[in-house]
Amino acid sequence: MAKNKVEITGIKTSNLVRISDDEMTKLFFEYSKDKTNKNIRDRLVMGNLKLILSILKRYVNRNENMDDLFQIGCIGLVKAIDNFDLSYNVKFSTYSVLMIEGEIRKYLRDNSTIRVSRSVKEIAYKVIKFKNEYMLTNSTPPSIDIISKELDIKKEDILFAEEATKSIVSYFDPIYDDGGETIYLFDQLSDNKNKMDYVDDILLKDSINKLKDKERKVLVDRYINGKTQIELSEELNISQAQISRIEKNALSNIKKLIR
């Protein structure tokens, strides 16, 4: 079995085909004229199911029911299709990933064995909603300063809500595997003497948001989403050496920004 391959009951995932950006644009143009056209919506759904699978790869090692998460992801995809507008000047994949992952995270939070207070959940949902809307008009995620100012919520409360509502992971979840030695979550846990405080966390997030789009994407995909340089080179259609240089420049720029 391929690494992190997602198996869905009743669906041959290897047979799913993603439609091109040009065809996607044409379909959305037609769909904007008639939102009741079920045939076009079905074609848009079927042509983007692989997007859901790519997101679900992050949850393969978390002992979650992939069939359930796939269905929840489909709900997010349909919402994204119904709400997407070509005038947003952003790729549908960029927009839909936020909607799909938002639905999945909401499902995991609501079904978590750890209870989070209603007030904390409300802050988390407000932040998610604001991020989605901000991305549509700016094509880049908002900084913690912007979120705090626009929602009139303290930075500490935003960070606490985001941390408290994250889905539960195991200490033994693999977070990086480049074909060599696997790095697990517990390998990256610091002791109490080295924990970052809120100020450091805010500074780091702000620094990441100040990076160029490609640098930010490479860092997030490499160190948060666990993608390899080879996977990124195929996705961005550039060489692995270029990915390596972008990654090194991004890390160097982060160091300069937080000094």
Rosetta blueprint (number, residue, H / E / L):
1 M L
2 A L
3 K L
4 N L
5 K L
6 V L
7 E L
8 I E
9 T L
10 G L
11 I E
12 K L
13 T H
14 S H
15 N H
16 L L
17 V L
18 R L
19 I L
20 S L
21 D H
22 D H
23 E H
24 M H
25 T H
26 K H
27 L H
28 F H
29 F H
30 E H
31 Y H
32 S H
33 K H
34 D L
35 K L
36 T L
37 N L
38 K H
39 N H
40 I H
41 R H
42 D H
43 R H
44 L H
45 V H
46 M H
47 G L
48 N L
49 L H
50 K H
51 L H
52 I H
53 L H
54 S H
55 I H
56 L H
57 K H
58 R H
59 Y H
60 V H
61 N H
62 R H
63 N L
64 E L
65 N L
66 M H
67 D H
68 D H
69 L H
70 F H
71 Q H
72 I H
73 G H
74 C H
75 I H
76 G H
77 L H
78 V H
79 K H
80 A H
81 I H
82 D H
83 N H
84 F L
85 D L
86 L H
87 S H
88 Y H
89 N L
90 V L
91 K L
92 F H
93 S H
94 T H
95 Y H
96 S H
97 V H
98 L H
99 M H
100 I H
101 E H
102 G H
103 E H
104 I H
105 R H
106 K H
107 Y H
108 L H
109 R H
110 D H
111 N L
112 S L
113 T L
114 I L
115 R L
116 V L
117 S L
118 R H
119 S H
120 V H
121 K H
122 E H
123 I H
124 A H
125 Y H
126 K H
127 V H
128 I H
129 K H
130 F H
131 K H
132 N H
133 E H
134 Y H
135 M H
136 L H
137 T H
138 N H
139 S L
140 T L
141 P L
142 P L
143 S L
144 I H
145 D H
146 I H
147 I H
148 S H
149 K H
150 E H
151 L H
152 D L
153 I L
154 K L
155 K H
156 E H
157 D H
158 I H
159 L H
160 F H
161 A H
162 E H
163 E H
164 A H
165 T L
166 K L
167 S L
168 I L
169 V L
170 S L
171 Y L
172 F L
173 D L
174 P E
175 I E
176 Y E
177 D L
178 D L
179 G L
180 G L
181 E L
182 T L
183 I E
184 Y E
185 L H
186 F H
187 D H
188 Q H
189 L L
190 S L
191 D L
192 N H
193 K H
194 N H
195 K L
196 M L
197 D L
198 Y H
199 V H
200 D H
201 D H
202 I H
203 L H
204 L H
205 K H
206 D H
207 S H
208 I H
209 N H
210 K L
211 L L
212 K L
213 D H
214 K H
215 E H
216 R H
217 K H
218 V H
219 L H
220 V H
221 D H
222 R H
223 Y H
224 I L
225 N L
226 G L
227 K L
228 T L
229 Q H
230 I H
231 E H
232 L H
233 S H
234 E H
235 E H
236 L H
237 N L
238 I L
239 S L
240 Q H
241 A H
242 Q H
243 I H
244 S H
245 R H
246 I H
247 E H
248 K H
249 N H
250 A H
251 L H
252 S H
253 N H
254 I H
255 K H
256 K H
257 L H
258 I H
259 R L
